[in-house]
């Protein structure tokens, strides 16, 4: 499975170190909040709201350079909209890798 990275943020920020840090700080703040919200929705079987959370998390997946994971998240979002949790385990692995990575930067 692919690993998160900051390549996109580095490209976006270029030599602007304060801007790069601001993007990283936003990622560090928002990612755990969005993961918690997703898990809260899923825990009460609110699949439509969980799909909305997955939609928001797809942006973070993309920013962290995880192209294959983005496509899995798209499929999982569709599954949730159809009241299916198929791919939930795979998606949780992606979230865990992202959170671990963010914790280390």
C-alpha angles and dihedrals in degrees: 000000000000123000128232118251142174098234094117093048090048091051092046095048098040108177093343099110096177091052091048090052091048090055091048091048091052090050091050092050101041103038098067091043093052092045091051092049091050092050092046091054092046093048091061093042093247091150096171092054090044088053088053090052091049088051090056092044090054088070091057090046089053094046089052092056098247102141098165091046089052091059091048089051090051090054092045090051089054090048092053091050086056092049093254126128093197108142092026093123092050091047091050089053089054091050091049092051091048093049092047090050094048090048089056099051 
